Amino acid sequence: MAKRTTSSNSKPQTTAQRLGSVIKSARDIMRKDKGLNGELDRLPQLTWILFLKLLDDVERIREEEAVLAGTIAKYKPTIEPPYRWRDWASHDEGISGEELQRFISNDEATLRDGTKCLGLFPYLRGLQSKTGRDRQDIIREVFRGISNRMESGALLRDVVNKVNEIHFDKSEEVSILSDFYESMLKEMRDAAGDSGEFYTPRAVVAFMVKAIAPQVGETIHDPACGTAGFLVAAYKYLREKCQPKDWKILQSSLSGIEAKSLPLMLAQMNLLLNGVEYPDVERKNSLGTPINQIGVKDQVDVILTNPPFGGEEEAKIKDNFDPKMQTAETALLFLQLIMRLLKSRSGRAGIVVPNGTLFGDGVSAKIKEKLLTEYNLHTIVRLPNGVFAPYTSIPTNLLFFDASGATEEIWYYEVPLPEGRKSFSKTKPMQESDFDGCFAWWNDRTENTQAWKYDFKAAYDKAKSEAQPHWDAARKAEANANRNAKRVKELETQIQNINASLLDFASVKQQAKVKQEIQDLKEEQKQTQVEERQEREIAKQKQTKGDSLYWWLEG
């Protein structure tokens, strides 16, 4: 009888391999369900399941701590029975099929002992803490826009059983799972097509955080946080610098806003997995508050964000902004919001913007004036082609500015493509190492083939002095046009009065005299209208010429 042999290469499975296998198995099960179509359905479904398991594992730790501290009698769980994961999900032979589907989604469910109660999702959507800013409120907001998309309760049970193999009370597993989760977010971005706002390339996020260099104790905000990539990166950056005494400060330093329910849930999960105990991410439109109502108490030290660009806002959102700077373009509204949110003198920002934000005219030029004359736009990093491919080919810049005062000089740095490459792509994305040259230059700035300095203040003063005569001429022409317009109205009134005074029994000679007077007035009116149009055209040309001189910004 032949001897059984064991491969000498057989090794014990690592934690990462085991978790990878669990996640893969769960996703493979979900692929069998007819209610889920692609990664855009599967990842959100898996996320809310993971979310509830994570919450229960964390709750168990807190309960054990309360027992050890002798305070268990006062302990109040975040989620009450029978809605905790341990109540309905932790046993492999627990509820399944239609019974599981009804318990999760129905407004009313019946437990196995006959007790009637709210369904799981309706219960979670009704959670409310006393303060309005506790974990119960996070759960409510997460599940407000989430539904169970799986059609098969049996397959859902199989996924739940797989997730039971993950232990969020073990720090090693949480750390590994956070990396898996980031990879899944990237897959979701790749599957999202033109909805790729879910994911800003990791290399870009990491560079921006290092360049801004947030400090422990500073407040860090992302008003368009998506899946919280910037907040997670900032948290990891600060965690390395944090002393034990600063831990609570760090936990309360991060905040974000997201308008859509799906990325909100993904953001909450991302932050929880990476160690943020009470993620402060609010679901609303950041642009929905009138900008003049944003006060000192709302301002922050640091803003890191990639606001949506290419989109348009509705009229009532535009009305929240200065009438002179109202626009439907989302990116321009976010730029105004970010300026307003920065703390005076100390606030600083790093944001991703399309080229048009800097080089547009009209309202864009007015917003740019505010940025350059009231804030210090000290650095513009130009990204190479393909960083956001294939979702947009729009040339993209990273703007770094602060609230220390008006701009005097602007440094430009153009990030080169790796040797032999014509563009980044979905399959060959930008890497953190591609920013090494820029980061080395960041704190030791000299002009070179990639970097140059632009003396904005000198160019601005020169442009303004050259533009002023044209603006003066434009104002003069506009004043002349307004006088002509006023004269046209006066003539119209005279004509109407004369017509009203012409009596039917007036002599032929009197009628002829009056008609001639009316004709003369109409001729004068016509000529005045021509002169008004000419003056307005002159005003327009002079204003355009002045603006073209004034708004020239090195490209």
ABEGO torsion letter per residue (X at the ends): XBBBBBBAABBBBBAAAAAAAAAAAAAAAAAABAABBEAAAAAAAAAAAAAAAAAAAAAAAAAAAAAAAGAAAABBBABBOAABAAAAAABAABBBEAAAAAAAABABBBBAAGBBBBBAAAAAAABBBAAGBBAAAAAAAAAAABBBABABAAAAAAAAAAAAABBAABAAAAAAAAAAAAAAAAAAAAAAEAAAAABBBAAAAAAAAAAAGBBBGBBBBBABAEAGAAAAAAAAAAAAABBAAAAAAAAAABBBBBABAAAAAAAAAAAAAAGBABBBBBBBBAAABBAAABBAAABBABBBBBBBBGBBBBAAAAAABBAAABBABAAAAAAAAAAAABBBGABBBBBBBBAAAAABBEAAAAAAAAAAAABBBABBBBBBBGAAOAABABBBBBBBBBAAEBBABBBBBBBBBBBGBABBBAABBBBAAAAAAAAAAAABBBBBAABBBBBAAAAAAAAAAAAAAAAAAAAAAAAAAAAAAAAAAAAAAAAAAAAAABBAABBAAAAAAAAAAAAAAAAAAAAAAAAAAAAAAAAAAAAAAAAAAAABBBX
